[in-house]
């Protein structure tokens, strides 16, 4: 039926098959014996059943065999139905095709529902936007917006692209992206994401990324990739299904010969072989895993957690050790400048430090830039800037080479020149529980800025939820100083021996490897300095990925919200998916063994085998789809401590790098 679209065609064919089966049943049972046209009507109805219910799967099976060399399960059903018709049991063969067509359509619709859960995001993307011009505003297609354009967003409108607020203040409903149901108050300087909803204010937003690179575009691409990727259990299911199908066909032929040798007549032996073919078909086993995996992927995406495939979901279910980066993951990533210490003019020191840090995306750099703006200090121009991962940044100003960073960078600069010239005030700052940012030239330290970060208000509750789920080891790793790490770790309940400070990126990899020797390990970070550790862990988890391109690329799982409680919820969902997969496999295998044994040793009627086979297939699909009704939910008020309302309402901007 080329005139019917791909989505509607299975419904039409199944409708014809069921209608034909109903008419055949009426002719078979309801019409009086003396009605001459009854058998003719029944045969015509069965012809419709075999045509609508048997030809399409037969074509699919032949095409799979011809193009890919694979024996499709569809072939088993068609062969069994034809065998039944040959031995005079066309009605039973029709029942098989009718139920097979119905169950296949139900499975496709159900699995399509899981796939469409994330695709619905496409419908939330606005098509038009109001772009600011020299003379006012103009309505333009969203696809025509480029970075640097400023769009005006009215109350109730959806954000058309990822961008930064340059004017105005409003609450933004970010539930479509992060799964967070509480609107977040945002003002100038805050990030907004495509498809979120402006609640009550008028905003001017500067476009950061073109439409093709937006958060929603990346989410859709990521979930599409995840659905295409195969989990290990799915790969085994496919491998098993192919080989088992061949075994079933061969076994049915052998059973037919055995039944003949045992004295069954030709028709009886063929009938029993066809029944055995249906009973032994592995449909329920093959569909058990993808039904649960796909449902869990869709449910987690609706809750603001994206898995890059079923393999990450399965692995997370078995993780018993978690390692966390500190800055931007366990803490808000919004550092605040708390002090300046230098021997010369503070304004000149901050101007040069802000000029150097203007080239960095680190949260500490953001704090220094904001402090310079607040004090109305213009940054000094710095050129040839380059980042030193895990240490700081180096550049050149009007007086020569300039650097800013931690003690490791200071030691590196001293090795390249002379012994470090440390000012007297530096020793007094050594034990402070704040992050130190030193700036210097060569071996001379010009001054020190102190900045401080606070733990996320959800971090303690998120960590407690993981412990309650049986996670045996929680570790914190950071490039920051030990005093700072101890302060944050103590607030969040980490054991002293689980706090690792002063680390370079390669040191984080070693700690992850050590944890991996004790069991499956997940590393939770925010991208840049954590990329190696994210790759080394069994599961890499990116925090705040709605604003971090690096995190989405490096990790196996992306938390689109900065709420750490969602990590424990995702862990629970992964373990529930694993349990449902086991339930499906046990049920499907048990039902198949029971039907096969009945077909071998008893005279199992073909309709009973059909109902058992198709019913079992539908049941495992429905069991897997239960996960769609179990999205990642966060109980209201379960913050594990006092909620920092100001921080919550302003939003916690995802960090792009970590100490």
N, C-alpha and C positions, 0 to 999 in steps of 0.2 A: 504494500500500500504506500507508494511513493508520495501520494498527496497528503498523507498524515504525518505530522511532525514526530520526531523521535520520542518525545515524552508521552505523547498521547497514544502512539501505536500499541504499546503493550496493554494499555487499558482496553482498547477496542478489541484486540485479539482475545484477551481474557474474557471480555464480555460475551463475545461470540461463542467461545468455548463453553462457558457456563450456561448460556442460553440453549445451546445445542444439547448439553447434557441434561438440562431440565426437561426439554422436549422428549429426549430419548427415554428418560425415566418415566415420563407420563405414558409414552407409547408402550413401554415395557411392563408397567405395573397397573396403570390406571384405566387404560382402554379395555373394554370387554373383549373376550376372546373371539367373538364372531365378527368383529370389525375387520373388514378385508384390508383396508388401507393402513391399518395400525402398524404392521411390520415394515411397510414401505416408508411411512413417516418416521419410524424409529431408526431405520437404516440411513435415511437422509440426514436426520439429526446427528447420528454418529459420524456421518461423513463430514459434516461441518466441524464436529469436535476434533476429528483427526486432522482436518485441513488447518483449522485455526490454532489448535493446540499442539500439533505435531510437526507441521512443515517448518514454521519459523525456528524452533529449537533444532530441528534436523539440519536446516541450512547453516545455523551457527556452528553446529558440531562438525559438519563437513568442512566449513571454512577454516575452523581452528585446526582440524586435522591436516588440511591441504597446505595452509600457509605457515603454520607454526609446528606442525608435527605433533600436536597435543590431542589426546583423547579427552573430549569434554564430557562432563557428567550429563549434559543434555542428551548425549548419544545413548547413554544407558537407559534413560527414560523412554526415548523414542523406540529403541530396540525392544524393550520390554512390552511396550504398548502394541507394536506390530506382532510380536510373538503371541500375545494374547489374542489378537484378531485372527491370526492364522489357525489357532486351535479352536476357534468358534467362541471365544470369550471377548468379543469386540466391546461389549458393554463394560466389562471390567477394565479393558484397555482405555476406554473413553474416560472412565472414572479417574484412572491414573493421569491421563493428559490434562483433564480438567483441574484436578487438585495441584498438579505440577505447575500448570500455568498460573493458577491463583497464588500459590506460595511464592513463585518466582517474582510475580508482580508486586506482592506484598513486601518481599525482601528488597526489591529495587526501590520501592517507594520509601520504605523505612530507612534504607541506607542513604537514599537521596535526601531525606530529611536531615540526617546527620551532616551530610555535605553542605546543605543549604544553610545550616546554622551560622556559619561564618560568612557565606556569600551574601547574606542579608545586609552586611555592612555596605555593600555596593549601593544599596537603595538609600542609605543614609547620606551619601555624598551629594552635596548640593551641586547643581549644574551651572548656576550663575552667581556672580559676586559683584558687589559695588566697589569699583576701584576709584581711588581719589585721583583727581586731575587738577590742573592749575585753575580751572574754572569751576570746580565742584566735584561731582561724582558721575561715573558712567557705569552702566550695567554691562558686564562682559562675561564671556564663558570662563569658567574656572580654569579650564585647560590652557587658556591664554596668559594666565598670570605667571610672572617670572620673579625670581628673588629680587627684593628691593621695592617691589610694588607695595603700596599701602591700600588695604581694603577697609571699608567701613562695615561694622557688624552691628545690626540693630537687635533689640531685645527679642528673644525667641528664635533667632536665626541660628543656623548651624555654621560652624567655622568652616570656611571653604578649603583652607590649606593650612599646613603647619606654619607657624609664625611666632612673632614676639609682639606683645602689646606695647604700643608706643604712646597711646593716649587712652584715658578712661579707666574705669574700675567696674568689675561686675563679677557675679558668681557664675562659674562655668560647670555645667553638668558633664563630667568626663566618663560616665558609666559605660558608654559604647566602647571606650578604649581601655580603661583601667578596671572596669567592673565595680568601681567605687560609687556607691549610691548617693553619697553626700556631696552636694555641689561645693566647689572650692573657690574662695574669693581670690581673684587675681587682679593685679594692677600693672602699671607700666613696668616693663622689664621681665614680666613673667612669660613663659612659653605657653602656647595654646596649640591644640592638635586638631587636625581635620576630623569632621563628623561629630565633634563635641558641640554642646548647645549653650549659647549665650542666654543667661537667665533674665537679667533685668537692666543692664546698663548699655550705653553706646560705646563701642570700642573701635579704636583705629589699630589695625594689626599690620605689621610689616612682614611680607612674605619671606620665609627662610628657605623653603625648598619648593621646586616645581611639583606639580600634581603627581607625576609618575614616581616621585621619591618620597611621598608623604608617609606618615605613620600608617594610615589605613592601607595604602598600596603595599607597604612592606608587610603588614599583617596578613593581607590576602595572599601575597606571594609566599610568605612563610608557611601558612596553613596549607596552601596548595601543595607546597613541597613536602610538608609533613604527611599529608594524605597519600602522596605518591610513594613516599619512603615506606619500606616494609620492615616491620618489627621481626626479630628472630623467630618468634612463634608463628607469625604470618608466613614467613619464608618456609618454615617447616611444614605448615599447613598446605601450602601450594605444592611443595615437593611430595608430601604424602599423598595429596589428592591425585596427582598425575599417576604415580606408580600404583596406587591402590585401585584406580579406575581400570588399569590394564589387568590387574589381578582379579578384579570382579568379573570382567568380561571372560577371561580365561577360566575362572572358577565356575561360572555359570555354564559354559560349554562342557566342562568336565562333569558338573553335577547332572546335566542333561544325559550324558552318556551313562553315568552311574545309575540314574533313575531307570533308564532303559534296561540295563543289566539286571536291575532288581525286579523286573517284571512289570513296570509301569508301561502302559501303552504310549504310542508316539505323542498323542495329544496331551495325555496326563503328564508325561515327562517334560514336554516343552512348557506346559502351564506352570509346573513346579519350578522349572529353571527360570522362567520369567519372573515368578514371585520372588525367588532367591535374588535375582538381579536387582529388583526394587529394594528388597530388604537390606541388601549389602551396600547399596549406594551411599557414598560418604558425604552427601550434601551437608548434613547438619554439622559434621566434624569440620569441613572446610570453611563453612561460614561462621563458625563459633568465634574464632579469634578476631577477624576484621570487624564483625558487628560490635564487639566490645571496644576495640581499639579506636575505631572511628568515632563512636559515640563519646568516648572519654576525651578525645582530642577536641571535639566540638564543644563539649561541656566546659572544658578548661579554658578554651578560647573565649567563651562568653563570660567567664569569671576573671579575665585579664591575665591568663597564663597561657603562653604559646609553647607547645612542644614541637621540636623539629623532627617529628616522626614518632612512630610507635616504639622504636628502639629506646628512645630517651624516656618514654613513659614507662616501659617495662623495667628499665634500669633503675629509675627513681624509686620504684616500688621496693627494691631490695637494698636501697642505700641506708646505712646505719651510722655513717660518719659525715658530718658537715663541717666545712671550713669556711669562714666568713672574712672577707676583706673588711676593714674598719671604715675608712672614709668614704662616704657616699653610699655605703651599704648598711652598716649598723648605725651610722650617724647620718644626720640630715644632708651632709655634704655642703651645707651653707655655713661656711666659716665666717667668723667675725674678727676683725682686727681689734686686739685688746691693748696693744702697746707698741711703741717705737723706742728703740734704744740705740743711740749713736753718739759719737763725740762731736759731730758738727751740727749743722742746721737740719732740724727734723723735716722741714718742708722740702729741702733739696734732696734729702735721703729718700723721702716717700715719692718724690717726682721721678727719680731715677729707678726706684724699685717698681713703681707703677708702669713706667715705660717699658721695662724689661718684661714684666708679667703680663703686659698687654698682648704678648705673643703666645700666651699659654691658655689652655682651657681648664687647667686644674682648679678645683674649688678654692684652694688657697689663693691662687692668682685672682680669682673673682672677688674675694674678700678685700684684697689690697686695692684693686681697681675701684671698688665701691667706696672704700675709705678715702681715696684720692678725690673722687667726685664729690663726696660729702664735704670735704674740706676745701673744695674749689681749687685744687692743685692740679695744674696741667702736667701730664706725663712728659718726660724727656724723650725725644725721639731715639729709638734703638733699632739697629739694623742687623742683618745677618744672624738673627736669633735661631737657636736650635735647642730642642729639648734633649735632656739626658735622662732617659727613663729611670724612674725610681729615685732620682737625685735632685733634679732641678732644671734650670735653663741657663744658657750662655748666650751673650750677644755683644754688640759693639756700640758704644755711644760716642759722643764728641771727644772724650778723653781716652778712649781705648777699650780694651776688652773688659766686660762686666759680667758677673755671674750672680745668681741667686738660687738658693736651695738649702738642703739639709747638711748635716755634718759629713756625710759621705762625699758630697760634692766639694766641700771645703777641704777635706783630706786629699781629694784628687788634685785640686788646684795647688795645694802645698807640695805635692810630689812633683809637679811640673815646674815649680819655681824654687822658692826658699821655704824654710820652716814657717809655719803659720804664725802670723802676727795677730794675737788674740787680745782684744780690748779687755779692760778689767771687769766691765759689767757682764761679760759673757759667762764667767764662772758662777755668778749669782743666779743666772737663768738656767743652769744645767739641770736642776731638779724640778723646775716648774712643770706642772701638769698641762702645759699648753704647747702647741706646735711652734717651733722656732723656724723662722725663715731668715737665713743669713745672706747678706749681700756683700760682695767684695770685689777687689781687683787683684788677680794673682794670689799671693799668699797673705794679702792684707784684708781683714774683715772691716768693712766700713760701718756696719751696724746690723741690728737684729730686729725683726718684726715678730711679735707674738700674736698668734691667732688661736681661736678656740672653736670647737665644734661640739654639738650636743647629740646624744643618742636619739634615734627616731623614737617617737612616742609609741610605735607599734613593735619595736625591736624586742623588748623584754617579753611581751605576750607571745610574739612569734617564736622566740627561742623556747619559752615554757611549753608551748603547744608541741614543738618537736620532741622535747624531752618526754612529754606525756605519751607520745606515739612510740616510745621505745628507742629513740635515737640514743646510742650509747656514748658518742663522742662529739662534742661541739668545741671548735677551736676558732680563735680569732687571730688573723695575721695582718700585719701592717708594716709599712715602711717608716712609720712615725717612731718617735722616741719611746723608750720603755715607760717613762713617767706618764706620758699621755695615754698610752695603751692600757696601763694599769688602772688609770682613772675611769676610762670608758668600760673596760672589762669588768671592773668591780661593780659599776652601776648596772650592768646587764647580767650579772650572775655567772660569769665565766670563772672556772677554777684558775688559780694563779699559774699552774703549769700548762694551761691551755691558751695562754696569752703569749703571742710571739711578736716581738717588735724589732724595729731596726732592720727590716728585711728588704733585700733587693728582689726584683721579679724572679730571678732564678732560685732564690731562697724559698719563695712561696711554693715553687714547683717541688722542691725537695720535701717540704712539709706535707704537701698533698700526697706525694709518693709514699711517705712514711705512713700516713693515715690509710692509704690504699692497701698497705700490707696487712691491715687489721680487718679489712672488709670493704665493701663498696663505699666510695666517697663522692660527695658532691661539693663543688666549690662555688661559692656565691660571691660575685664581684660585679664591678661596674664597667669593666671593659679594657681600658688602655693598658695600664701596668699589670692587669690581671689576665691578659690574653693567654699567656703561656700556662698559667695555673688552670684556667678554664678548660684549655685543651687537654691538660694532663689528667684532670679528674675524670672519673667514670661518667659523671654528669656535670656539665658546666652550666651555671644558672646566672643569667644577667639581671641585675636590678635596675629598675627604672628605665627599661629599654625603649619606652616611648620617646625618649630624648637622646638615646645613645646608639649611634650607628654601629660603633665598634662592638658593643655588647651583643647586638642582634647577629652579627657575623661570627663572633667567637664562641657563643654559647650554644648549648643543646636545648636549653629552656630559657624563655624570656618572661620575666615578671613585668607586665606593662604598668603596674602600680608599684609604688615604693612601700607598700604595706607588707611587712614581713610575715604577717599572719597568713597571707595567701600562700606562702611557701609550705607551711604545715598543711593547709587545705589541699594544695596540689599533691603533696605526699600521700595524704589520705585517699584522694581520688585515684592515684596511681595504684595504691594497694587494693582498693575496691575493684578496680578494673582487672587486676591480676586474679582476685578471688572469683569474679564472674567468668573469666576465661576458663578457670579450672572447673567451675560448676558446669559450664557449657560442654566442655570436653568430656567430663565424666558422664553427664546425662546422655550426650550424643553417642558416645561409645557404648554405654550400657544398653540404650534402646536398640542400637544396631546389632549388638551381640544377641539380644533377646529375639529380635526378628529373624536373624539368620539361623539361630538354633531351632526356632519354630519351623522355619522353611525346610530345614534339612531333615528333621526327625519327626515332624508332624505335617499334616496337610493344611498348611497356612493358606487361607483364601487370599487371593490377590488384592481385593479391596481392603482387607485388614492391613496388609503390608503397605499399601499405598497410604492409607490414613496414618499409620505409624510413622512412615518415612517423612511424608510432607508435614504432618503435625509436629514432629520433632524438629524439623528444620525451622518452621515458623516460631516455635517456642524458644529456641536458642537465640534467634534474631531479636525477639521481643525481650528476652532476658538481658541481652547486650544493650538494647535501647533504654533500659532502665537508667543507665548512666546519663542520658540526656536530661533526665529530671533531677540530676544531682550535681548542679553546677557548683563552682567554688563559692561558698557563702562565708561571710565573716559575721559572727554574732555581734549585735549592737552592744557597745559598751565594753567589749572584751579587749581592752587596751593594755591590761596588765599593769596599770599604774595611772597616775594622773595625766589626763589628756592635755597636752599643750595646745590650747585652743587657738592661740594666735598663729602658731606654726601650722596647725591643721588648716586653718581658713586661708592662709596665704599660699598654701601649697608648698610641697617640698620639691624643688626643681631637681631633676635627675642630674647627677654629676657625670662628667665625661671622663674623669680620671680619678685615681685614688692614690693615697699616700702609701 
